[in-house]
Amino acid sequence: MNMSELLDQDSAFFDLAQRRNLIFYHKGYFSHNIVAAMSEVVKLQLEVAGVSGPTRRRLFSSFIELAQNIVHYSSASLVDGWEEKGAIREGAVCIRTEGERHLMLCVNPIATAAVDDLREKLEPLRSMSVDEIKQAYKLSLRADTPADSKGAGLGFLTMARDASEPLEFAFHPRADEPGTTLFCLKTII
């Protein structure tokens, strides 16, 4: 592919991103350092886009939770055995606007064996009221951290609390990688 063809593709992607009101998109590797750098960009992008303060805080909070979910739980890592030095894991995050709504999408590979546990954590959140979510959040703060968790288990509760609609999620088994499933999560703020 020559330079002219590359520039045409880049221009087409840029035009598509503008038409879709894309505020932020990253597909690739995530680490704590990369998330910290992206956080600064997301803060600035939301401010420049004119997003109100309370909405900006909810979007930023959810962005952090989505990105940390990738760092902690994505099954695709850049280098095996780096967990003790800080994970560098693969995934994608997208923030875009639709009128007054802000959509956040996250995709990352997970072990297929983890799908049922993840579904059990997410499904109840879809039918809980905001007050029930807040109560569950408070209870989680006081509870012991689950053995298989990298945090206090508050990430999905935080996103559900901040969302204007129930969280949406899907699991897509990868035919090219048996034992791996793509986990997709969408929140609307």
N, C-alpha and C positions, 0 to 999 in steps of 0.2 A: 504494500500500500504506500502510495507516495504522500508527500506532505499536503498537497492540495486536497486529497481524499480525507486525510485525517482532520484537516481544518473544517471541511464540510460536515463531517460527523460531529465534531465538537460543537460547531455552530448549531447543528440540528438539536443536539442534546440541550444546549443552553436555551434555545427557543422553546423547546418542550418544557423545560424546567420553569421558565417564566410563565408560560400559558397555564401550567398546572399549579401556579402559586407556591412553588417549592421554596421554603425558607431555609431548610438544611437537609443534606443527604450525605451519608457516608456508608459505603460498602467496602469492607476490607477488615483490617485487623484492629482490635481494641485492646488497650491495656489501661492501667490506672493513669499513666502519664498521658496517653492519647486522649482519654476521656476528659482529663483536666484541661488540656488544650482545646478540645472541642467545646467544652463548657463555656469557655470565654467567647468563642465564636457564636454559639447559640444565644448567649445572653445579649450580645451586641446585635445579632440578626433580629431577635425579637423586639428589641428596643427600636431599631431602625425601621422595622415593619409597623411600628406604631401600636403594638399590642399593649393593652392596659396592664398596669402593675399587678393586680391580683391574677389575671390570666397568665401573665408572664411567669409569675412564681409557680403556678400549677404546671405550666408547660415545662419549665426548667426542672422542677422536682421529678416529673414523670420522665423527662429525658435522662436524668441521672439514674433513675431506677432501671430504665430500659438498657442503658449502656452498661451498668454494673451487672445486670442479668447476663449480658453477653460475656463480659469479662469472667464472671464466676461460673457460668453453666454451659457455655457453648462447647460442643464436643470437638470442634475443629480448632486446633492450636497451631501456631506458627512453628513452634519447636516443642517437641515432647520433653517432659521432665522439667519444665520451667515453673511449675506451680509454686515451688518454694521461693523463687526469685520474683514472682509476679507474672501472672498469666498474660499471654498475648493470644487472644482468641478471635475467631472470625464471626462476622455478622453484618447486619445492615440496619440503619436507623434513618427514618425519613420524617420530616415535619413539614406539613403544608397547610395552607388555609383553604377553606371552602366557605366563602361568605364570612360570617361571624364565627364559624366553627374552625377549630384547629385539629387536624388529624395527625396522630403520631403512629407510625408503623415500625415494627421491629421484626426482624427475621434472623434466626440463627439455628444451626444444626444442634440437635441433642441426640442422646442415645435413645433409641426406640424403647428400650426398657424403662425409661423415665416418663414416658407419655402418660400412663395411667395416673401416676402420682401427681403430675403437673395438672392434669385434667381435674383431679379431685380437689386441688387447691383453688383452681380458677372457677369451676362451675358454680359453686355456692355464691360467689361474688356477683354473679349475673342477676340473681334474684333478691339480693339484699338491698334494703333501703340505705340511704346515706347515714342515717342514725345508727343502723345496725353495723355498717362498715366502720363508723367511728368507734363504736363500742368494741368491735373485734380488734381494732387498731390498739386501743388502750389495753385490752387484755393481752395482746401480743407483746406490748412493751414490758409488761410485768412477767411474762412467761420466760422459761429457759429457752435458749436458742436451740433449735433442733440439731441433732448431731450431723445431719447431711447438709446443713445450711451454712452459707458464708456470712449470714447476717441474722437479724432477729425475725426473719420471715415477714417483714413489713412492706416489701416492695410492691407486691400486687395490691395490698390493702391501700397503700399510698396512692397508687394509680387509680384504683377504683373510687377512692374518696375524692380525688381531684377531677375525675371525669364527669362529663355532663350526661353521658349515656353508659350503659353497661359495657364492660370490656368485651371485645370480640377476640376470639382466638381460633386457630386451626392448626392441624398437624398434617403434614404431607410427607409420607414415607419416600425416601430417595431410592429409586430403582437402581441407580448407579453405585450406591453405597449401602448395601444391606446392613441393617443394624443402626442406621442413621435416619432421623426424621427431622424435617424442617419445622420449627416452631414459629408460628406467625402470631403476633399480638398487635391489636389495634385499640387505641384509646382516642376518644374524642373529647376535647376540652373546649 
